[in-house]
């Protein structure tokens, strides 16, 4: 019986350590993804089109047709 209790306690401690490691890895992954998202947002903001819609004429007044 004593061996069974020791094995159960050992398994519980191992699972706690595994969960702590998983939480640390998840936190690191979340930080990396947040950093990438921030960098991508900055990149997308830097390449916004500079051309304005035409104000006169029949083409380009509602949709920017310059590609």
C-alpha positions in Angstrom: 0.0 0.0 0.0 2.9 2.4 0.9 4.3 1.9 -2.6 1.0 2.8 -4.2 0.7 6.0 -2.2 4.3 7.0 -3.1 3.6 6.3 -6.8 0.4 8.4 -6.6 2.2 11.3 -4.9 5.1 11.1 -7.4 2.7 11.2 -10.3 0.8 14.2 -8.9 4.0 16.1 -8.4 5.1 15.2 -11.9 1.8 16.4 -13.3 2.1 19.7 -11.4 5.5 20.3 -12.8 4.3 19.4 -16.3 1.4 21.9 -15.9 3.7 24.6 -14.7 6.0 24.0 -17.7 3.1 24.1 -20.1 1.8 27.4 -18.6 5.3 28.9 -19.0 5.5 27.8 -22.6 2.0 29.1 -23.3 2.9 32.5 -21.8 6.0 32.7 -23.9 4.1 31.8 -27.1 1.4 34.4 -26.3 4.1 37.1 -25.9 5.8 36.1 -29.2 2.4 36.2 -31.0 1.6 39.6 -29.5 4.9 40.9 -30.6 4.4 39.6 -34.1 0.9 41.1 -34.3 2.3 44.4 -33.2 5.0 44.3 -35.8 2.6 43.3 -38.5 0.2 46.1 -37.6 3.1 48.6 -37.9 4.1 47.1 -41.2 0.5 47.3 -42.5 0.2 50.9 -41.4 3.4 51.8 -43.2 2.1 50.5 -46.5 -1.3 52.1 -46.6 -2.1 53.6 -50.0 -1.1 57.2 -50.3 -3.4 57.9 -53.3 -6.7 59.6 -52.5 -9.9 58.9 -54.4 -10.6 61.1 -57.4 -13.0 63.9 -56.7 -14.1 64.5 -60.3 -14.7 62.4 -63.3 -16.5 59.1 -63.9 -13.8 56.7 -62.7 -12.3 56.4 -59.3 -14.7 58.6 -57.3 -16.1 55.7 -55.2 -13.4 53.0 -55.5 -9.7 53.6 -55.8 -9.0 52.0 -59.1 -5.2 52.6 -59.0 -3.5 49.3 -58.3 
